[in-house]
């Protein structure tokens, strides 16, 4: 059993000693069976939230209305959720009501996919009422029960299905896929912030091409912001070397054909953070310039290490080049600069003001940039006295 489970076994034992059932559930059980890394564990129990609060002296009500209590113990904090069934889903996302139950099977029955509807006891025995282990071995993503019902309960599950395709490389069960096609429009009822989380996981998975293909073929992309008119472009993107691109770089590839004046609106429609939007805009701008961008030491200096590397990678992907080689080239180009950032320059704006005995103004920034260019181009050494003499020689001090 994984070390994280072993560390958590005393929590299950404490609940059982109080007369209740307790199991590890969900993604941690799935990843354990697959031999994938486990970052945290989820615990489900027959005990009600109030009963859990009586078992553990120190708790926090982090989602008590839906059955979740945070147990705070000397060995760590644990989210413990009561077995439950759920009522209607009028918003296609969250249950209108929940009912606590004592049955593990009833609790597992409400989950999305069979591979996530397994539990494990403290001894490592797998409880698998919906054949999730079989579906894992067959590398198949299939809903628990009727896929139409599962997607109507929570339309975000359609994006989650594609996320698992991207991360695991599994295929969608035929009935599950057909239901996804039939219900694709429901994704429009989900908050874009929640879709974004899943979409970026789709884009970052090892099998992203397979998942993006399904996104297009299923029609789901028609209901995602700014993607409905990019079908041909996205199909072309699938033929590019995407494996080593990170999220901002993938967004840049997707947005490369979007006009500059439209790009910000397109990215804002996804509710991306402003800082991320600015980063993507700059990557696109530099990628369109490259290779001329890489020939100017000052432009590379202004861009900085990260943007330089990102622009080189995006350009390589767009031209079907070697992305890893481009990453190395961008890194070496920046490392070769005499100056990496303004803090390394031997003179400051204050020095310039003192030397010229002139009030600060836009001239200071202009002069500093000129000095940086001169240092980068080898016209003057990055030494305070030498720069001062160079300025005098140029009649600038």
ROMI-419220 format. One record per residue (C-alpha): residue number from 1; x, y, z. Coordinates in steps of 0.1 Angstrom, whole numbers, plus 5000, padded with zeros to 4 digits. Layout:
<nodes>
NUM,X,Y,Z .
...
</nodes>
This chain:
<nodes>
1,5000,5000,5000 .
2,5012,5035,4992 .
3,5029,5054,5021 .
4,5002,5081,5020 .
5,4975,5055,5026 .
6,4995,5039,5054 .
7,4999,5072,5071 .
8,4961,5077,5069 .
9,4951,5042,5081 .
10,4949,5054,5118 .
11,4922,5078,5108 .
12,4901,5050,5093 .
13,4908,5029,5124 .
14,4897,5057,5147 .
15,4864,5060,5129 .
16,4859,5023,5129 .
17,4866,5021,5166 .
18,4837,5045,5171 .
19,4814,5020,5153 .
20,4813,5034,5118 .
21,4826,5023,5084 .
22,4855,5043,5067 .
23,4872,5039,5033 .
24,4896,5055,5010 .
25,4877,5065,4978 .
26,4879,5082,4945 .
27,4909,5093,4925 .
28,4935,5081,4951 .
29,4922,5046,4948 .
30,4922,5048,4910 .
31,4958,5062,4908 .
32,4970,5036,4933 .
33,4957,5007,4911 .
34,4973,5024,4881 .
35,5006,5029,4899 .
36,5004,5067,4895 .
37,5016,5092,4921 .
38,4992,5100,4949 .
39,4991,5135,4963 .
40,4963,5132,4987 .
41,4936,5108,4999 .
42,4898,5112,5002 .
43,4880,5094,5030 .
44,4843,5084,5030 .
45,4824,5072,5060 .
46,4790,5060,5072 .
47,4793,5085,5101 .
48,4774,5117,5098 .
49,4792,5150,5101 .
50,4781,5154,5137 .
51,4793,5119,5145 .
52,4827,5126,5129 .
53,4829,5158,5150 .
54,4824,5137,5181 .
55,4852,5112,5170 .
56,4879,5139,5164 .
57,4885,5166,5191 .
58,4895,5192,5166 .
59,4876,5197,5133 .
60,4866,5224,5108 .
61,4833,5226,5089 .
62,4846,5231,5054 .
63,4815,5217,5036 .
64,4793,5203,5063 .
65,4761,5208,5044 .
66,4774,5184,5018 .
67,4788,5160,5044 .
68,4825,5171,5045 .
69,4843,5178,5078 .
70,4880,5185,5081 .
71,4896,5165,5108 .
72,4927,5182,5123 .
73,4950,5157,5138 .
74,4987,5156,5150 .
75,4996,5136,5118 .
76,4978,5161,5094 .
77,4945,5173,5082 .
78,4920,5150,5065 .
79,4888,5157,5046 .
80,4862,5131,5057 .
81,4828,5129,5038 .
82,4797,5111,5048 .
83,4782,5086,5024 .
84,4754,5104,5006 .
85,4729,5103,4978 .
86,4720,5134,4958 .
87,4687,5150,4947 .
88,4680,5169,4914 .
89,4705,5190,4895 .
90,4686,5220,4883 .
91,4717,5239,4875 .
92,4734,5209,4857 .
93,4763,5212,4882 .
94,4754,5208,4919 .
95,4728,5187,4936 .
96,4697,5206,4948 .
97,4699,5184,4980 .
98,4719,5157,4996 .
99,4708,5129,5019 .
100,4733,5111,5042 .
101,4732,5073,5040 .
102,4749,5044,5057 .
103,4756,5025,5024 .
104,4790,5027,5007 .
105,4775,5013,4974 .
106,4749,5040,4974 .
107,4776,5066,4978 .
108,4798,5052,4950 .
109,4768,5050,4928 .
110,4765,5088,4926 .
111,4801,5092,4912 .
112,4810,5100,4877 .
113,4830,5072,4861 .
114,4835,5036,4872 .
115,4872,5041,4877 .
116,4864,5067,4903 .
117,4837,5047,4919 .
118,4859,5023,4939 .
119,4869,5022,4976 .
120,4897,5007,4996 .
121,4896,4995,5032 .
122,4925,4999,5056 .
123,4938,4964,5047 .
124,4941,4974,5010 .
125,4910,4954,4998 .
126,4893,4970,4968 .
127,4855,4974,4969 .
128,4844,4977,4933 .
129,4806,4974,4928 .
130,4807,4989,4893 .
131,4837,4971,4877 .
132,4860,5001,4878 .
133,4890,4979,4881 .
134,4881,4960,4849 .
135,4875,4993,4831 .
136,4910,5005,4842 .
137,4926,4973,4828 .
138,4907,4978,4796 .
139,4917,5015,4795 .
140,4881,5025,4792 .
141,4863,5056,4805 .
142,4827,5047,4812 .
143,4801,5064,4834 .
144,4785,5048,4864 .
145,4751,5039,4851 .
146,4733,5059,4824 .
147,4757,5085,4809 .
148,4728,5107,4800 .
149,4718,5110,4836 .
150,4754,5115,4848 .
151,4760,5144,4823 .
152,4727,5160,4832 .
153,4736,5158,4868 .
154,4769,5176,4862 .
155,4777,5188,4827 .
156,4813,5194,4837 .
157,4817,5156,4837 .
158,4820,5158,4799 .
159,4851,5179,4802 .
160,4864,5157,4830 .
161,4860,5127,4806 .
162,4883,5144,4781 .
163,4907,5154,4808 .
164,4911,5117,4818 .
165,4916,5108,4781 .
166,4944,5134,4780 .
167,4960,5124,4813 .
168,4956,5086,4810 .
169,4954,5079,4773 .
170,4922,5059,4778 .
171,4894,5057,4753 .
172,4858,5067,4758 .
173,4832,5040,4761 .
174,4810,5041,4730 .
175,4777,5048,4749 .
176,4795,5074,4770 .
177,4809,5092,4739 .
178,4775,5092,4721 .
179,4759,5107,4752 .
180,4786,5133,4753 .
181,4779,5142,4717 .
182,4741,5144,4724 .
183,4746,5166,4755 .
184,4774,5188,4744 .
185,4753,5220,4746 .
186,4749,5215,4784 .
187,4785,5227,4789 .
188,4772,5262,4782 .
189,4754,5261,4815 .
190,4786,5257,4835 .
191,4807,5286,4848 .
192,4836,5292,4825 .
193,4860,5293,4855 .
194,4853,5256,4861 .
195,4855,5247,4824 .
196,4889,5265,4823 .
197,4904,5243,4850 .
198,4894,5211,4831 .
199,4904,5226,4797 .
200,4939,5234,4808 .
201,4942,5199,4822 .
202,4931,5186,4788 .
203,4958,5207,4772 .
204,4986,5197,4796 .
205,4980,5159,4795 .
206,5004,5135,4778 .
207,4976,5124,4754 .
208,4963,5160,4747 .
209,4961,5153,4709 .
210,4937,5124,4715 .
211,4916,5145,4739 .
212,4915,5176,4716 .
213,4904,5154,4687 .
214,4875,5142,4708 .
215,4867,5177,4719 .
216,4863,5187,4682 .
217,4847,5155,4669 .
218,4821,5154,4697 .
219,4810,5190,4690 .
220,4819,5201,4726 .
221,4843,5227,4713 .
222,4813,5245,4696 .
223,4801,5256,4731 .
224,4834,5268,4744 .
225,4845,5304,4743 .
226,4862,5315,4711 .
227,4867,5280,4698 .
228,4835,5275,4677 .
229,4851,5294,4648 .
230,4886,5278,4652 .
231,4878,5242,4642 .
232,4901,5242,4611 .
233,4929,5259,4631 .
234,4925,5234,4660 .
235,4927,5205,4636 .
236,4959,5219,4622 .
237,4972,5224,4657 .
238,4968,5186,4663 .
239,4995,5180,4637 .
240,5020,5202,4655 .
241,5046,5189,4680 .
242,5028,5199,4712 .
243,5042,5174,4737 .
244,5067,5198,4754 .
245,5045,5229,4754 .
246,5032,5243,4787 .
247,4998,5259,4792 .
248,5007,5295,4782 .
249,5025,5282,4752 .
250,4996,5261,4741 .
251,4973,5291,4745 .
252,4997,5310,4723 .
253,4996,5283,4696 .
254,4958,5284,4697 .
255,4957,5322,4696 .
256,4984,5327,4670 .
257,4959,5335,4642 .
258,4938,5358,4663 .
259,4942,5395,4655 .
260,4960,5414,4682 .
261,4930,5436,4689 .
262,4907,5406,4694 .
263,4931,5384,4714 .
264,4925,5400,4748 .
265,4888,5398,4744 .
266,4891,5361,4734 .
267,4913,5353,4764 .
268,4891,5373,4788 .
269,4861,5353,4777 .
270,4880,5323,4793 .
271,4883,5344,4825 .
272,4921,5340,4824 .
273,4940,5361,4849 .
274,4952,5394,4834 .
275,4988,5385,4841 .
276,4984,5353,4821 .
277,4967,5372,4793 .
278,4996,5397,4791 .
279,5021,5368,4790 .
280,5003,5350,4762 .
281,5000,5382,4742 .
282,5037,5388,4745 .
283,5046,5352,4736 .
284,5025,5355,4705 .
285,5040,5389,4696 .
286,5076,5375,4700 .
287,5068,5342,4683 .
288,5056,5361,4652 .
289,5089,5381,4652 .
290,5112,5351,4657 .
291,5138,5345,4643 .
292,5144,5383,4639 .
293,5135,5386,4676 .
294,5164,5363,4686 .
295,5189,5384,4666 .
296,5186,5415,4688 .
297,5204,5412,4721 .
298,5184,5441,4735 .
299,5150,5426,4726 .
300,5161,5393,4743 .
301,5171,5413,4773 .
302,5138,5431,4774 .
303,5118,5399,4770 .
304,5138,5381,4797 .
305,5146,5344,4801 .
306,5111,5329,4804 .
307,5095,5349,4775 .
308,5125,5342,4752 .
309,5123,5305,4758 .
310,5085,5304,4755 .
311,5086,5324,4722 .
312,5113,5300,4708 .
313,5092,5270,4717 .
314,5060,5283,4702 .
315,5077,5293,4670 .
316,5093,5258,4668 .
317,5059,5241,4673 .
318,5043,5263,4647 .
319,5070,5255,4621 .
320,5070,5218,4631 .
321,5105,5221,4645 .
322,5122,5206,4674 .
323,5106,5222,4705 .
324,5132,5209,4730 .
325,5161,5221,4708 .
326,5143,5255,4705 .
327,5139,5257,4743 .
328,5177,5250,4747 .
329,5185,5277,4720 .
330,5163,5303,4737 .
331,5179,5295,4771 .
332,5214,5297,4758 .
333,5207,5329,4739 .
334,5196,5346,4771 .
335,5224,5331,4792 .
336,5249,5345,4767 .
337,5238,5381,4773 .
338,5263,5403,4791 .
339,5234,5416,4812 .
340,5205,5395,4823 .
341,5184,5423,4839 .
342,5186,5460,4849 .
343,5198,5452,4884 .
344,5231,5440,4870 .
345,5238,5473,4853 .
346,5266,5492,4871 .
347,5249,5526,4869 .
348,5215,5537,4881 .
349,5191,5565,4872 .
350,5204,5583,4903 .
351,5239,5582,4890 .
352,5228,5598,4857 .
353,5209,5625,4875 .
354,5239,5633,4897 .
355,5263,5633,4867 .
356,5242,5656,4846 .
357,5229,5677,4875 .
358,5195,5676,4858 .
359,5160,5669,4871 .
360,5147,5633,4866 .
361,5125,5628,4836 .
362,5119,5605,4806 .
363,5155,5611,4795 .
364,5167,5589,4824 .
365,5149,5558,4810 .
366,5161,5566,4775 .
367,5197,5570,4786 .
368,5196,5538,4806 .
369,5183,5518,4777 .
370,5210,5533,4755 .
371,5237,5522,4780 .
372,5222,5487,4782 .
373,5223,5484,4744 .
374,5259,5496,4743 .
375,5269,5471,4770 .
376,5250,5443,4753 .
377,5267,5451,4719 .
378,5301,5453,4734 .
379,5306,5491,4729 .
380,5314,5496,4766 .
381,5322,5474,4795 .
382,5297,5472,4824 .
383,5318,5493,4847 .
384,5306,5525,4863 .
385,5336,5546,4855 .
386,5339,5533,4820 .
387,5303,5540,4813 .
388,5306,5575,4827 .
389,5336,5582,4804 .
390,5317,5567,4775 .
391,5287,5590,4781 .
392,5311,5620,4782 .
393,5326,5608,4749 .
394,5291,5606,4734 .
395,5282,5641,4748 .
396,5256,5625,4770 .
397,5269,5635,4804 .
</nodes>
